[in-house]
Amino acid sequence: MRANGPLDAETILSATEDVLRRYGPAKATVVDVGKELGVSHAAVYKHFPSKAALRDAVSRRWLNRDRDALAAIASDTEIPPPRRLRSWLVALLAAKRAKAHDEPELFAAYQLLVTGNSAAAIDHVADLLGQLEAVLADGMADGSFRRADPAETARAVFTATTRFHHPGLAGSWTQPGIEHELDVVCALLLDGLR
Amino acid sequence: MRANGPLDAETILSATEDVLRRYGPAKATVVDVGKELGVSHAAVYKHFPSKAALRDAVSRRWLNRDRDALAAIASDTEIPPPRRLRSWLVALLAAKRAKAHDEPELFAAYQLLVTGNSAAAIDHVADLLGQLEAVLADGMADGSFRRADPAETARAVFTATTRFHHPGLAGSWTQPGIEHELDVVCALLLDGLR
């Protein structure tokens, strides 16, 4: 139940996260969110036109929590671009794995968005690609990486590391040796970028 | 219903494939396989000790149909190793996509094996890694690829192409542009191997 005050989008999103944590994405309903807030589901629909829009917004907010930590690595020009690329990929795996492990219901909600090609999932990937592109462009500028189209190269690196960030493969992120696996793939990719 | 004759493992596996195609892996039972053959399920259990063993054997046979075509590419020493590596990866995607599209029920049975880390799935990956390793070793021997541990390099290349062969990602293999995506990843990997 919320504290008194006007019902804003942020309050609804926090309540939706709680409801998703409790019931999981298959069972959680907008009525549950309304109950959590002590309002009707119609009041929720005033802010989010559909259950899909609400799910999209809650996943977007949840995904953005990692985005800023990753962006800080991507833009840290103190670290040489090859080492920065590797750190970023290691941090991406760590962040995704923590999300899958610590908040399985919210992760499951996100998996549904990915399967459905939702705007939240597409924008999240675009965000990550933008960060990667910045690291690659820095490396091309300072001569650590061979000159090429940074956007296309970012997509190639992201695709080549699918095993370490695609939500459909989350079940295998706790396998022993996955860090070493990422290390070997990074070394091969860095050799290709030089 | 089978023609008369002794009940052998091969006959049971063909019947199991038919039953899986008809009912899918969630619903197909050993009793269905027995009915298909006009025998009791006990007769089936004489050849395969459990439903899991039967499912493993049928997937193994089904997967091996592609293995030989891929092995022919991997061992074709007329093709220079870099081009051979690329052809092999393109053929792998084509074979996996055809299986997912043409035989969705058998593909679903295979997905269950992968999720369960079954021996059939592990052996299939080991087969593919062995083929990749042979191409890489040829390339290291003739100077097309830099010298490194061929087995570890094979694993790195296989991991970096997860997006194009992991059964958990089959839903995205029909996306337009996937061939171009593979092409760009191949180019990056080949640059890393040289």
Interface residues (C-beta under 8 A of the other chain):
Chain A: T115 R146 E152 T153 R155 A156 V157 T159 A160 T161 T162 R163 H166 G168 L169 G171 E181 V184 V185 A187 L188 L189 L190 D191 G192 L193
Chain B: T115 R146 E152 T153 R155 A156 V157 T159 A160 T161 T162 R163 H166 G168 L169 G171 E181 V184 V185 A187 L188 L189 L190 D191 G192 L193
